[in-house]
Amino acid sequence: MVLLLISLGIGSMISSCKQQDLNLKAQVGDIKMAYRLQGEGYPLIMIMGFGGTMDLWDPNLIKILSNRYKVIVFDNRGMGGTTAGDRKFTIEQFADDTAGLMKALHIDRAHVLGWSMGAEIAMEFILRHPQKVKKLILYAADCSLREYPPAPDVTAKLSDPSGTPEERGKRLISLLFPPAWLSQHGDYLKKIFSRPMEDSSPENIQRQASAMGEWGGCCERLYQIQSETLIITGKDDIITPPQNSYTLVKKIPGARLAAFEDGGHGLMYQFPERIAETVTDFLN
């Protein structure tokens, strides 16, 4: 059942500063969607995970990828600078919102990369709009929250509401990275996560959590995916255990796997250059 028990998102737990509004806005159905563009080339759409905003992407990863592609990041419905609208929050609706953003930006087809809950959205997106996806990248993904959930002690820490937002943020960071790596890179993470980040309301984060909890999964539909697919996982990911990725590789026709030693759920912060190289090699 993983992250649906968290009442606050990663960004809002780590930083109480609000990012200066540098976002572009597009009308997408019943919402105004905040997004950013960086770089030139074939479009690469990146879908954020639970409770996060586009500020949460590792800046080094975005910088490297934008040297080769037109990188599009955005806030999901109700997160950060994107309005909540009137429609029910569902994983399927988030997928349709992504399709709507592509239409608003006059993008017919793109590469798509999703992280964690964003990978769930990406899978629903390609299943609902297969013609819009050239290549698919699923990072820290699962096809159902119930397939390989985290261990009970991890779930307990994720669901622990005690402490200040900063204390809860530190507790979550301890779950994002393997202890040995975390002990050696604290200063780097402090720099990354002390950046001003957009806020999201606890109410909308809970609505997003409910969407995850109500999602029926897509494990039995993965055979329908025809686009080339890359699965990225950290072998030490305790939030979305790597067994989920091994299942995806078996179920998605022709899917490739990139499993990183000593990598946690926050793999992109640990090895941004290696992740970018893996993604670029796949997309080329």
C-alpha positions in Angstrom: 0.0 0.0 0.0 3.1 2.1 0.0 2.8 5.9 -0.2 -0.9 6.4 0.0 -0.6 6.7 3.8 1.6 9.8 3.6 -0.3 12.9 4.4 2.2 15.3 3.0 4.3 15.2 -0.2 8.0 15.0 -0.5 8.5 18.6 -1.6 6.3 20.1 1.0 7.9 18.1 3.8 11.4 19.0 2.8 11.0 22.7 2.1 8.6 25.3 3.3 9.9 27.8 0.7 7.7 28.5 -2.3 9.4 28.5 -5.7 9.1 31.8 -7.6 6.5 31.2 -10.3 8.6 30.7 -13.5 6.1 28.2 -14.9 4.3 28.4 -18.2 0.6 27.6 -18.1 -1.7 25.7 -20.5 -5.4 25.1 -20.4 -6.0 21.4 -20.2 -9.6 20.4 -19.9 -10.9 21.7 -16.6 -7.4 22.7 -15.2 -4.6 25.1 -15.8 -1.5 23.0 -16.0 1.9 24.4 -15.0 4.8 23.2 -17.0 8.4 24.0 -18.1 10.3 23.4 -21.3 14.1 23.0 -21.4 16.3 22.1 -24.3 15.7 21.3 -28.0 15.2 18.1 -29.9 12.7 15.3 -29.8 10.2 15.8 -26.9 10.7 13.9 -23.7 7.8 14.2 -21.2 8.6 13.4 -17.6 5.8 12.5 -15.2 6.4 13.2 -11.5 5.5 10.8 -8.6 3.3 11.0 -5.6 3.0 14.3 -3.8 5.8 15.9 -5.8 6.1 18.8 -8.1 8.3 19.4 -11.1 10.8 21.0 -8.8 11.6 17.6 -7.4 13.3 16.3 -10.5 17.1 16.1 -10.1 18.4 19.3 -11.7 21.6 17.6 -13.0 19.5 14.9 -14.7 17.3 17.5 -16.3 20.3 19.5 -17.5 22.0 16.5 -19.1 18.8 15.3 -20.8 18.0 18.7 -22.1 21.2 18.8 -24.0 19.7 16.1 -26.3 15.9 16.5 -26.0 13.2 19.0 -25.4 12.4 18.1 -21.8 8.9 18.8 -20.6 8.2 18.7 -16.9 4.9 19.6 -15.3 2.8 19.5 -12.1 0.1 16.9 -12.0 -3.5 17.9 -11.3 -3.8 19.8 -8.0 0.0 19.8 -7.4 2.2 22.9 -7.2 1.1 25.4 -9.9 -1.5 23.2 -11.5 -5.1 23.8 -10.5 -7.2 20.9 -9.1 -10.2 21.3 -11.4 -13.6 19.6 -10.9 -12.9 16.1 -11.9 -12.1 13.2 -9.6 -8.4 12.4 -9.0 -7.6 9.1 -10.6 -4.5 7.6 -12.2 -6.5 7.4 -15.5 -7.4 11.1 -15.2 -3.8 12.0 -14.6 -2.9 10.1 -17.8 -5.5 11.9 -19.8 -4.2 15.2 -18.3 -0.8 14.3 -19.8 -2.4 13.7 -23.2 -4.1 17.0 -22.9 -0.9 18.9 -22.2 0.7 17.3 -25.3 -2.3 18.5 -27.3 -2.0 22.0 -25.9 1.7 22.0 -26.8 1.0 20.7 -30.3 3.1 17.5 -29.6 1.7 14.5 -31.4 4.2 12.0 -30.1 6.9 11.9 -27.5 9.2 9.8 -25.4 7.7 9.4 -21.9 9.5 8.8 -18.6 7.6 8.3 -15.3 8.9 8.0 -11.8 7.1 6.0 -9.1 3.5 7.0 -9.2 4.4 8.9 -12.4 5.3 5.5 -13.9 1.8 4.2 -13.0 0.5 7.3 -14.8 2.9 6.6 -17.7 1.6 3.0 -18.1 -2.0 4.1 -18.1 -1.1 6.9 -20.5 0.4 4.4 -23.1 -2.4 2.0 -22.6 -5.0 4.7 -23.2 -3.1 6.7 -25.8 -0.6 4.3 -27.4 -0.1 6.4 -30.5 1.3 9.3 -28.5 4.3 7.4 -27.1 7.5 6.6 -29.1 9.6 5.1 -26.3 8.6 4.5 -22.7 10.8 4.6 -19.6 9.5 3.4 -16.2 11.6 4.3 -13.2 10.8 2.8 -9.7 7.6 1.4 -11.2 5.0 -1.1 -10.2 1.9 -2.4 -12.1 0.0 -2.7 -8.9 0.5 -1.4 -5.4 -0.3 -4.9 -4.1 2.2 -6.9 -6.1 5.4 -6.3 -4.1 4.7 -3.8 -1.4 7.4 -2.4 1.0 8.3 -4.2 4.2 6.0 -3.5 7.2 8.7 -1.4 9.0 9.1 0.8 5.8 5.3 1.3 5.6 5.3 2.2 9.3 7.9 4.9 8.8 6.1 6.2 5.6 2.8 6.5 7.6 4.3 8.0 10.7 2.7 11.5 11.1 4.7 12.6 14.1 7.2 15.5 14.1 7.5 18.7 12.2 7.4 18.8 8.4 11.2 19.0 8.4 11.5 15.9 10.6 9.0 14.0 8.4 11.0 15.0 5.4 14.2 13.7 6.9 12.5 10.4 7.8 11.4 10.0 4.2 14.8 10.9 2.8 16.2 8.1 5.0 13.9 5.7 3.0 14.8 7.1 -0.4 18.5 6.2 -0.2 20.6 3.3 1.1 22.2 4.2 4.5 25.8 3.9 3.3 25.3 6.2 0.4 23.2 8.6 2.5 25.9 8.9 5.2 28.4 10.0 2.5 26.3 12.5 0.6 24.4 14.4 3.2 25.7 17.8 2.1 24.8 17.1 -1.5 21.2 16.2 -0.6 20.9 19.3 1.7 21.8 21.4 -1.3 19.4 19.6 -3.6 16.4 19.6 -1.2 17.0 23.0 0.3 16.1 24.6 -3.0 12.8 26.6 -3.0 10.0 24.2 -4.1 6.4 24.6 -4.9 3.8 23.8 -2.3 0.9 21.5 -2.7 -2.1 21.4 -0.3 -2.4 18.4 2.1 -6.0 18.1 0.8 -4.9 17.6 -2.8 -2.1 15.3 -1.8 -4.6 13.2 0.0 -6.8 13.2 -3.1 -3.8 12.0 -5.1 -3.2 9.3 -2.4 -6.7 8.1 -2.8 -6.3 7.9 -6.5 -3.3 5.6 -6.0 -5.2 3.5 -3.5 -8.2 3.1 -5.8 -6.1 2.3 -8.9 -6.8 -1.2 -10.0 -3.4 -1.7 -11.5 -2.4 -2.8 -15.1 -0.5 -6.0 -14.6 -2.8 -8.0 -16.9 -2.8 -5.4 -19.6 1.0 -4.8 -20.0 1.1 -7.2 -22.9 -0.7 -4.5 -24.9 2.3 -2.2 -24.7 4.1 -2.1 -28.1 6.5 0.8 -27.7 10.1 0.0 -26.8 10.3 0.1 -23.0 13.1 0.6 -20.5 12.7 -0.3 -16.8 15.0 1.4 -14.3 15.3 0.3 -10.7 17.6 0.5 -7.8 18.5 -2.8 -6.3 18.2 -1.3 -2.8 14.9 0.4 -3.4 12.8 -0.3 -0.3 9.8 1.9 -1.2 9.1 0.2 -4.6 11.1 -3.1 -4.3 12.9 -4.1 -7.5 10.8 -7.3 -7.7 8.2 -5.0 -9.2 10.5 -4.0 -12.1 11.4 -7.7 -12.7 7.7 -8.4 -13.1 7.3 -5.5 -15.6 10.2 -6.8 -17.7 8.5 -10.2 -17.9 5.1 -8.8 -18.8 6.0 -6.0 -21.3 7.0 -7.4 -24.6 10.7 -6.8 -25.4 11.3 -4.6 -22.3 14.8 -3.9 -21.1 16.0 -3.7 -17.6 18.6 -1.4 -16.0 19.1 -2.3 -12.4 21.6 -0.2 -10.4 23.7 -1.5 -7.5 23.3 0.5 -4.3 20.5 2.4 -5.9 17.4 3.4 -3.8 14.1 5.0 -4.7 15.9 8.3 -5.1 18.2 6.7 -7.7 18.2 9.8 -9.9 19.8 11.9 -7.2 22.5 9.3 -6.5 23.6 8.7 -10.1 22.2 11.4 -12.4 24.9 11.1 -15.0 24.6 7.3 -15.2 20.8 7.5 -15.4 21.0 10.2 -18.1 23.5 8.0 -20.1 21.2 5.0 -19.7 18.2 6.9 -20.8 20.0 8.6 -23.8 21.5 5.3 -25.0 18.0 3.7 -24.9 16.3 6.6 -26.7 18.9 6.7 -29.4 
